[in-house]
Amino acid sequence: MMTFIRPRLRKPLGWAIAGTILAAAWLVNGGHYGWMLAIVVEITMLVRAAVLYVYGAEDSDGGALAGSRADERQQLISQKSWALAGKVAYAAAFFLLAAAIADRAVWWWPLAVILGVASLGYLFGLSNYATWEDAPADDADAGREARSPVS
């Protein structure tokens, strides 16, 4: 996917792009402090990107994560963390939606959209990563047992 970008640059570049998008949003928003917030956001994200780039050169678990060279254990921890974050965000959107409906608020619909997108993402993940019952197992062959390499 991003093979043309060196692994050590991937996360810092992502943070820099995200910061630029957020700063541009503050500039478009305008207002009394829009340009000041845009500058603060851009500088903060560029500093974060620089710190990630420097930290990515270290030979440690954190450096491996910052430099996009995580091993399987670190990737599993990252996947579990993202899964937990998704569950918390889904639960928060659900409870806020329930509160908005009970309060007869007009701002309930963005929460319903978040729940709908999260539900579709979950179903998409199930369709991509699930193992269905009719699919043969990895170690299953044509109905005969494999010989033990010891015997």
Order of alpha helices (4+ residues) and beta strands (2+ residues): alpha-alpha-alpha-alpha-alpha
